[in-house]
C-alpha cells in the first residue's frame, strides 16, 4: 500500500494557511503529526489581500481551530458583518432617490420548513421582504452589532460573519498552524516541479531549501496555479462571457476619527459599468470598484470610485487588479488539489471566495486519502462537488445583474440571453409561477440557501405571479404570527444592542466570554 505521510502546500495567503491549519489540526495527535504538513511560501510574491468579507461559516471554522474570537477580531481589525446592502441595483436612481435592498443572514423561520415568501408576495408589500421576515435589516440601518459583550464567543442574537483584514488574517492563521499544529513553514521560491513516471507530482525544487518530496500537494499559488495549471496542464475555463466584469480598483480609506460609525453590512452600490464595495473594518474602510473595461476606461473607473468615497479620497493610493473570472476544468488531479485563486475566481459580489476556501479545506480534511490506491475516488467526488458549487455561485451572482432594470449599456449587456446560463433562465422561469422551494435545492452542498435567492428576487422586485394559486397558501394566520413576531424582535433589539463601534471597543477592552 502506497501510504501518504507528507503533504506540501505551495503558497500562503488565506487559502494556504487556512488549509494548513485545518490539516494540521486533523493530523495532530498526542504523539505528534501522523502526516507531516509543510507550507512553502514565496517571500517575493505579495498576496491579493482584498478578500475582506466572510460568511457566518467562518465562526465555526475559527472555533474548530481553537482561535479565541476576541483575539481574532483584535488581531485582524475585524468588525461584524450581518448582511450585504445592495444600493441602486434595482434601477438607475432618479433625482438622486437611491433604492436599496438587503441580503441578510437571519430570518424568523427556516424557509425550507415554513416559507414566508409567498405570504409576503400575496400581501400588500407595504413592508419590504427583508423587514417582514427579519429584524436584521433595521439593525443594520441603525449600525447596531449582532450581539452584546455579555454574549458568549461565537454566539449571537443575530447571525453574523466578519469583515476583516485579509493580510492580517493570513498572519494569524500562520501563527496558529505553525505554533499550535506543528505545520513546517519554509520561506522560499519554488523553482521547479518534478513528476514521477506515472504523472504524479513527486517533489518541488526551491531556491533556498533544496528539493522537497511529498505524497500529496496542495496548490495555493494564486492565479499562477503553478502545480495544477502550469505543471499538470489542467486548463482554465473562462466565464468572461457570463460575468462581464474584468477589473477592480481598490482604495483603503482611513476613518476621519475613531468614533466614526462602522457599517454592519457590506455596502454594494451599482454604477454605470459595475459596482463598488464598501467594507467597514475597525480601523479603516476597504473600498473598490468592480467593472468591465469594455464599458469604461480605467481612469474613469478610478474617478467613479473616488467620487463615491468623497473628498477624503484625495491623495489615497489606488490599486488596479485584473480579474480573470473562471475555474479549472478539474480542481483535483492525481495527487494535487488546488484551493483558492489557483482553482477558481469569481468577482467578489457575494464574498464567496473565502467561503469556498473553507469548504475546500473542510472536504480535503474529511475525505483525505491516506493511500494512493483510493486517491482517484476522492478526486472524482471532490471535482464533482466543486464544479457544482462554482456553477451555482456563478448563477447566483449573474442573477443580480440579470434582474436589474438599469438601462446603461453594461447592464443591458448583462441581460443579453447569450450571457445567461440556461440553468438560471430555467429556474427563473419556474419561479415566475411557483414559490422558491426546498425542492429547488436538493444538493446538500448548495452554496446559497433558499432564503438567499428570495432576498435577491424580492429585493429586485422580480415579477412573481402567484395569485392564480393563492388557495395553496392556506396558513396565513401562522404567517401573520411570524410577521408580528419579527416586529417585536426588531423593537427589542433596537433598544438593547450596542452599535458596531461600541461593541468593538468593548471587545478590545474586555473580550467575549469563552464558550
SULKA-V835837 format. One record per pair of residues at least 4 apart in sequence whose C-alpha atoms are under 7 Angstrom apart, sorted by the first residue. I is the first residue (numbers start at 1). GAP is how many residues later the second one is. D is the distance in whole Angstrom. If there is no record, write none. Layout:
i = {I,I}
gap = {GAP,GAP}
d = {D,D}
This chain:
i = {1,2,2,3,3,3,4,4,4,4,5,5,5,6,6,6,6,6,6,7,7,7,7,7,7,7,8,8,8,8,8,8,8,9,9,9,9,9,9,9,9,10,10,10,10,10,10,10,11,11,11,11,11,11,11,11,12,12,12,12,13,13,13,14,14,14,14,15,15,15,15,15,16,16,17,17,17,17,18,18,19,19,20,20,20,21,21,21,21,21,22,22,22,23,23,24,24,24,24,24,24,25,26,27,27,27,28,28,28,28,29,37,37,38,38,38,39,39,39,40,40,40,40,41,41,41,41,42,42,42,43,43,49,49,50,51,52,52,52,52,53,53,53,53,54,54,54,54,54,54,54,55,55,56,56,56,57,58,58,59,59,59,60,61,62,62,63,67,68,69,69,69,70,70,70,70,71,72,73,73,73,74,74,75,76,76,76,76,77,77,77,77,77,78,78,78,78,78,78,79,79,79,79,79,80,80,80,80,80,80,80,81,81,81,81,81,81,81,82,82,82,82,82,82,82,83,83,83,83,83,83,84,84,84,84,84,84,84,85,85,85,85,85,85,85,85,86,86,86,86,86,86,87,87,87,87,87,87,87,88,88,88,88,88,88,88,89,89,89,90,90,90,90,90,91,91,91,92,93,93,93,101,102,102,102,102,103,103,103,104,104,105,105,106,106,106,106,107,107,108,108,108,108,109,110,111,111,111,111,112,112,116,116,117,118,118,119,119,119,120,120,121,122,127,127,128,129,129,130,130,130,131,131,132,132,133,133,134,135,135,135,135,136,137,138,139,139,139,140,140,140,143,143,143,143,143,144,144,144,144,144,145,145,145,145,145,145,146,146,146,146,146,147,147,147,147,147,148,148,148,149,149,149,149,150,150,151,151,151,151,152,152,152,152,153,153,153,153,163,163,163,164,165,166,167,168,169,170,171,172,173,174,175,176,176,177,177,177,178,178,178,178,188,188,188,188,189,189,190,190,190,190,191,191,191,192,192,193,193,193,193,194,194,194,194,195,195,195,195,196,196,196,200,200,201,202,202,202,203,203,203,203,204,204,204,205,205,205,206,206,216,216,217,217,217,218,218,218,219,219,219,219,219,219,219,219,220,220,220,220,221,221,221,222,222,222,223,223,224,225,225,225,226,226,227,227,228,228,228,228,228,229,229,229,234,234,234,235,235,236,236,236,236,237,237,237,237,238,238,238,239,239,239,240,240,241,242,242,243,244,245,245,245,246,246,246,246,246,246,247,247,247,247,247,247,247,248,248,248,248,248,248,248,249,249,249,249,249,249,249,249,250,250,250,250,250,250,251,251,251,251,251,251,251,252,252,252,252,253,253,253,254,254,254,255,255,255,261,262,262,262,263,264,266,266,266,267,267,267,268,268,268,268,269,269,269,270,270,270,271,272,273,273,273,273,273,274,274,274,275,275,275,276,276,276,276,277,277,277,278,278,278,278,279,279,279,280,280,280,281,288,289,292,293,293,295,296,296,297,298,299,300,301,302,303,304,305,306,306,309,325,325,325,326,326,326,327,327,327,328,328,330,331,331,331,331,332,332,332,332,332,332,333,333,334,338,338,339,339,339,340,340,341,348,349,352,353,354,355,356,357,358,359,360,361,362,363,364,367,369,369,369,371,374,375,376,377,378,379,380,381,382,383,384,385,386,387,388,389,389,389,389,390,391,392,393,393,394,395,395,395,398,399,400,401,401,402,402,403,404,406,407,407,408,409,410,411,412,414,420,420,421,422,423,424,425,426,427,428,430,431,431,431,432,432,432,433,433,433,434,436,437,438,441,448,450,451,452,453,454,455,456,457,457,458,466,475,476,477,478,479,480,481,482,483,484,485,486,487,488,489,490,491,492,493,498,498,499,500,501,502,503,504,505,506,506,507,507}
gap = {370,369,370,367,368,369,211,212,366,367,30,31,210,29,30,31,208,209,210,29,30,31,207,208,209,210,29,30,31,206,208,209,210,7,29,30,31,208,209,210,211,29,30,31,208,209,210,211,5,28,29,30,31,208,209,210,4,5,29,208,4,34,157,4,152,155,156,4,205,324,325,342,4,204,4,153,156,157,4,155,4,342,4,157,163,4,152,155,156,160,4,339,343,4,342,4,13,153,157,158,159,156,339,6,7,8,4,5,6,153,4,146,147,145,146,147,145,146,147,145,146,147,148,145,146,147,148,145,146,147,144,145,117,118,116,115,111,112,113,114,109,110,111,298,4,107,108,109,297,300,301,106,300,103,104,105,4,4,103,4,95,102,4,4,4,5,4,5,4,4,84,85,4,437,441,442,4,4,4,5,6,4,434,93,88,89,92,93,87,88,204,205,206,84,85,86,87,203,204,83,84,85,202,203,65,80,81,82,83,184,420,79,80,81,82,183,184,185,22,23,77,78,79,182,183,19,20,21,22,182,183,18,19,20,181,182,183,184,15,16,17,18,180,181,182,183,14,15,16,181,182,183,11,12,13,14,181,182,183,4,5,10,11,12,181,182,180,181,315,9,314,315,316,370,313,314,315,314,4,5,6,358,28,35,353,357,349,352,353,32,33,54,55,28,30,52,53,26,27,25,26,374,378,5,4,4,5,339,340,325,326,4,363,4,4,317,4,357,360,5,9,4,345,4,5,4,4,329,4,7,325,4,6,351,354,350,353,352,4,351,354,355,4,4,4,4,5,355,4,124,125,119,120,121,356,357,120,353,354,355,356,119,352,353,354,355,358,10,11,12,13,14,4,9,10,11,350,349,350,355,354,357,358,363,362,363,4,5,361,362,360,361,362,363,359,360,361,362,116,117,118,117,4,4,4,4,4,4,4,4,4,4,4,4,5,4,5,6,4,5,6,7,18,19,20,21,17,18,14,15,16,17,14,15,16,12,13,10,11,12,38,7,8,9,10,4,5,6,7,4,5,6,134,135,134,11,12,13,8,9,10,11,7,8,9,5,6,7,4,5,119,120,118,119,120,118,119,120,6,8,9,117,118,119,120,123,118,119,120,122,4,5,121,118,119,120,118,119,118,4,5,117,4,5,4,5,4,5,6,108,110,4,5,6,94,95,96,93,94,90,91,92,93,89,90,91,92,87,88,89,4,86,87,4,85,178,177,178,155,48,45,46,47,45,46,47,76,77,78,43,44,45,46,74,75,76,40,41,42,43,72,73,74,39,40,41,53,69,70,71,72,37,38,39,68,69,70,35,36,37,65,66,67,68,32,33,34,35,31,32,33,29,30,31,5,28,29,240,18,238,239,17,236,11,12,13,10,11,12,7,8,9,10,6,7,8,4,5,6,4,136,18,19,22,23,137,16,17,18,14,15,16,11,12,13,14,10,11,12,7,8,9,10,6,7,8,4,5,6,4,17,16,4,4,5,115,4,5,4,4,4,4,4,4,4,4,4,4,7,4,20,21,22,18,19,20,16,17,18,15,16,53,6,7,12,52,4,5,6,47,50,51,4,46,42,4,5,4,18,21,4,17,4,4,48,4,4,4,4,4,4,4,4,4,4,4,4,4,11,5,6,9,4,4,4,4,4,4,4,4,4,4,4,4,4,4,4,4,4,56,57,58,4,4,4,4,54,4,4,26,29,4,4,4,10,13,12,13,57,56,5,4,5,4,4,4,4,4,5,4,5,4,4,4,4,4,4,4,4,4,4,5,33,31,32,33,31,32,33,32,14,13,12,5,4,4,4,4,4,4,4,4,4,5,4,4,4,4,4,4,4,4,4,4,4,4,4,4,4,4,4,4,4,4,4,4,5,4,4,4,4,4,4,4,4,5,4,5}
d = {7,5,5,6,4,6,5,7,5,5,5,6,7,5,5,6,5,6,7,6,5,6,6,6,5,6,6,5,6,6,6,5,6,7,6,5,6,6,5,6,7,6,5,6,6,5,6,6,6,7,6,5,7,7,5,5,4,6,5,7,6,6,5,6,7,7,5,6,6,6,5,6,6,5,6,6,6,6,6,6,6,5,6,6,7,6,7,7,4,7,6,7,7,6,6,6,7,6,5,7,6,6,7,5,6,6,5,4,6,6,6,5,6,6,5,6,6,5,6,6,5,6,6,6,5,6,7,6,5,5,6,6,5,5,6,6,5,5,6,6,6,5,7,5,7,6,6,6,6,6,7,5,6,7,5,4,6,6,7,6,6,7,6,6,6,5,6,7,6,6,6,7,6,6,5,6,6,6,6,5,7,7,6,7,6,5,5,6,6,6,6,5,6,6,5,4,7,6,6,6,5,7,5,6,7,7,6,5,6,6,7,6,5,5,6,5,5,7,6,6,7,5,6,6,5,7,6,4,6,5,6,6,5,7,5,5,6,7,7,6,5,6,6,6,5,6,5,5,6,6,5,6,7,6,4,7,6,5,6,6,6,6,5,6,6,5,7,5,6,7,5,6,7,5,6,5,4,5,5,5,7,5,6,6,7,7,7,5,7,7,7,6,6,6,7,6,5,6,5,6,6,7,7,6,6,4,7,7,6,7,5,6,6,6,6,6,6,7,7,6,7,7,7,6,6,6,6,6,6,6,7,6,6,6,7,6,6,6,6,6,6,5,6,6,6,6,5,7,6,5,6,7,6,6,6,6,7,6,6,4,5,7,6,6,5,4,7,6,6,5,7,7,6,5,5,7,6,6,7,7,7,7,7,6,7,7,6,7,7,7,6,5,6,6,5,6,6,6,7,7,6,6,6,6,7,6,6,6,6,6,6,6,6,5,7,5,6,5,5,5,6,7,6,6,6,7,5,6,7,6,4,7,5,5,6,6,5,6,4,6,7,6,6,5,6,6,5,4,5,6,6,6,6,6,7,6,6,7,7,5,4,6,6,5,7,6,4,6,5,6,5,6,6,5,7,6,5,6,7,6,7,7,6,4,6,7,6,6,6,6,5,6,6,7,5,5,5,5,7,5,6,4,5,6,5,6,5,6,6,7,6,5,5,6,6,6,7,6,6,7,6,4,6,5,5,6,6,6,4,7,6,6,5,5,6,6,5,6,6,6,7,5,4,6,5,7,6,5,6,6,6,6,7,6,5,5,6,5,4,6,6,5,7,5,5,7,6,7,5,5,6,6,4,7,6,5,7,6,5,6,7,6,5,7,7,6,5,6,6,5,6,7,4,6,7,7,5,6,5,6,6,6,7,7,6,5,6,5,7,6,6,5,7,5,5,7,6,4,7,5,6,6,6,6,6,5,6,4,7,6,5,7,7,5,4,6,5,5,6,7,6,5,7,5,5,6,6,4,6,6,7,6,7,6,7,6,7,6,6,6,6,6,6,6,6,6,6,6,6,6,5,5,7,6,6,6,6,4,6,6,6,6,6,5,6,6,6,4,6,6,7,6,6,7,7,6,5,5,6,6,7,6,6,7,7,6,6,6,6,6,6,6,6,6,6,6,6,5,7,6,5,7,7,7,6,6,6,6,6,6,6,6,6,6,6,6,6,6,6,7,6,6,6,6,6,6,7,6,6,7,6,6,6,7,7,6,6,5,7,7,6,6,6,6,6,7,7,7,6,7,7,7,6,6,6,6,6,6,6,6,6,6,7,7,4,6,6,5,6,7,7,7,7,7,6,7,6,7,6,6,6,6,6,5,6,6,6,6,6,6,6,6,6,6,7,7,6,6,6,6,6,6,7,6,6,6,6,6,6,6,7,6,6,6,6,7,4,6}
